[in-house]
Amino acid sequence: MIRLFKKNIYIKSCFVFFALLLFFLINSFTNGNEPIDLKVKLGRFLFYDTRLSFNNSKSCSSCHDPVFCFTDTYRTSGGATGFTVLRNAPSLINIRFQKSYTWADSTVNTLEKQMQFPMFNENPVELGIKGNESRILARLKNDPNYRKLFKKVFVDETDPFTLKNVISCIASFERTFVSYHSAYDQYINGNKNALSSSAIRGMKLFQSEKLNCSKCHAGKDLGATKETDYFNTGLYNINNEDSYPKEDQGLFEITHAINDKGKFRVPSLRNVFLTAPYTHNGTVNSLNEMIDIYAHGGRYIKTGMNAGDGRSNKNKSNLIKGFTISAEEKNDLISFLASLTDTSLLSNKKITNPFLNQN
């Protein structure tokens, strides 16, 4: 009798354990009452929807198009009013793993916070939501698909049509842009045939003290890390006064520290072979040109309103010293940078424009 009682207690204990385990597993795939898969699906629609701009002309994908590795190929992107914005649109691939989310504001450390800028900026206007919030939300609410999805994702909210929820969904979708299947990834994961001999030589150059590339472009994404985030790379020295263009002086505009003039975030080099033009303002057209600037220890602009010798900018990082590189070595370095290309994500139907695919 005692043995039977103990057996029943054991069975009940197992049942409770597995019930609790199931509860935690279910909740690990949800965020409160928001099913993650539906939230991502909703975010996908919103990411590509031009109805999020005040005049129905722009969406998030206008500047971050998967066709161009989530960039747009322009020096600086165009806003909904037709005027260009201040900076170059960076790729969103592996964005979930980055530690900061703008070119020159160290306080923006979540995708949700970053999204405030394109949505509500007035100078220049990007999506132009500020002042048009009610009208834009009404557009979404009038869509039967959105009514269904918002209700399913935000089940506890009487009126789930808020910009906070819109931002949350888009951020959830953007966090699915994970891509680690390049030839370089295959090589570091054990496939020693994944890289050409030229790319291997280029990788060694990249990591060498001679070039110092890996001192700034570090970590899994070869970009900014906790130790390597914002640098002045000697792109400008206007009138030889250590100045960058007055409309954009980088991190200085946030910190107001003189030493931060011209400092910008180190970008990831993932898919860099496909994401020209380069730098925060898109003024470098090719990898060949970018390598030359670093080889010279900065950029010398002979004439024009931005004339000056960036090589002697006092705020320039000590890592930008210049180096000698042969034509063969440059080709090897570019071969290595090309090996960081991974386009497998870009054809994934789960992330492409649902208004075109209807999936």
C-alpha angles and dihedrals in degrees: 000000000000090000091053091048091052090048091054091048089051092050092049091048091052090048092052091046094052092043090054091045090052090049093053093045091052092048092048087066095048137061105220103302094339113106105221097218092051091044090054090047091052090046090053092057092046093048091060098036116111089195086083089074119077093242100033092248106109141041134180087266092058088078097024106045118170088217086070098037090270094307128097106227093240126120088235124000127251122243129218092270092055096253119121121248125233103261147035117268109246123213117267096212110129088000091147090069097052121106098213132026112207135056095248115006114090092187094068102088103149132059089232092058093045091055091064089075103058091038102048107020114126101181097072106008114227111169092351098219096146108103091011099069098118094045093050094047090049089057090055093045091054091059112093092209092054093046089056096045098043090050092051096045099043099035096160097052122093091206110020094175099106131130089236089062092044090054092046092053095047090049090051090053093047090053089065091066094102119150126170104147102102123129087256091056091050090050096051089045091060108276100120091181093061094088128056119236088253092054091048090053088047091051090053090050090049090054095042126107087234093070101020092203094139092053088074103020098057142146129040093314096042091235141093118342133174089274097038114042121120126026141167104226099187098258093141143021102167112205085351089281096122089254132143121204107301093235092062122022096160126225090359089078089064102035100029087214111143091221089060095063109124095010116140134172118273106247125222114257094215108131089357089147088067104036107073138177100068142208129043092295100032095243096137112077105192145019088245090058092044092053090049091054091053091044089055091048093245140344126296114204109193103191143010135054092310096047116147144100110274089185089075098042105135092218093055115122116261087231091069097079102138127243143204115254129176125222089253093050091049090052089050092050091050089048089056092048089050089055088066089069117116118168096166092103094051095069094044106122090213090071104033125098108295092198088064099036098035090212 
